[in-house]
């Protein structure tokens, strides 16, 4: 059974990867699953300098998912390279760094350092809704996105460059084309969708940040549609994200056109969900008498 897929220069042994911000730096899950079995590990977003993130409470549950306003808390580039990357390199899987910045220059410096350090892939986070600077400001403006990707592209020589697009735009096809035309090797979508929850006893928002990003099964139908639309607009691979909690969710994204998927909130519900999906994906292909997972990519029947 061939589960391998290609994303830019990367060959993934299977299409199941982890979504940034939901899997830490891999160590947190290594006691639950064999990291070697993953197609790739996409680590928690990295900025040039450490970030404290937003004040707590930063997470609350909703009936079909989770609201979060972490604010991109992370240890910064220096500690990632010194403390986390050597550990991750012990495993036989691709390591992809999600990066974030407030200026184009910050993105360029991060990308250059990580490319020099031998990261397999770099994912540009231009779609986080929980920070006041950078992030989604780039993702919602085609002109700024074009400039950002083209400048980062110049500094990335070896790593596969992925652009993570936002969901809150009028035309995902337009931004997907901007990413492709300016040097992205692949695109990933969607990030969380802005939401809010209120405590009816205290009359206060449940998040200190007032609003946050909604993830989980509630956003999956939106994400599947946007992946389908984006995959028709570009020739570069699309990576699907949004509420994947089992193998059928992952297959749904692939039928819509995704070459690979990222599992996010599902990791909090079930720490072994990624490995479960890989195993059940094999069983699904056997049941369908298919020997290659690539045979289901974009094969949704539209009459």
Buried (B, 14 or more C-beta within 10 A) or exposed (E): EEBBBBBBEBEBBBBBBBBBBBBBBBEEBBEBBEBEBBBBBBBBBBBBEBBEBBEEBBBBEBEEBBBBBBBBBBBEBEEBBEEBBEEBEEBEBBBBBBBBBBEBEBBBBBBBBBBBBEBBBBBBBBBBBBBEEBBBBBBBBBEBBBBBBBBBBEBBEEBBBBBBBBBBBEEBBEBBBBBBEBBBBBBBBBBBBBBBBEEEEEEEBBBBBEBBBBBBBBBBEBBBBBBBBBBBBBEBBBBBBBBBBBBEBBBBBBBBBBBBBBBBBBBBEBBEBBBBBBEBBBEBBEEEEBEEBBEBBBEBEEE
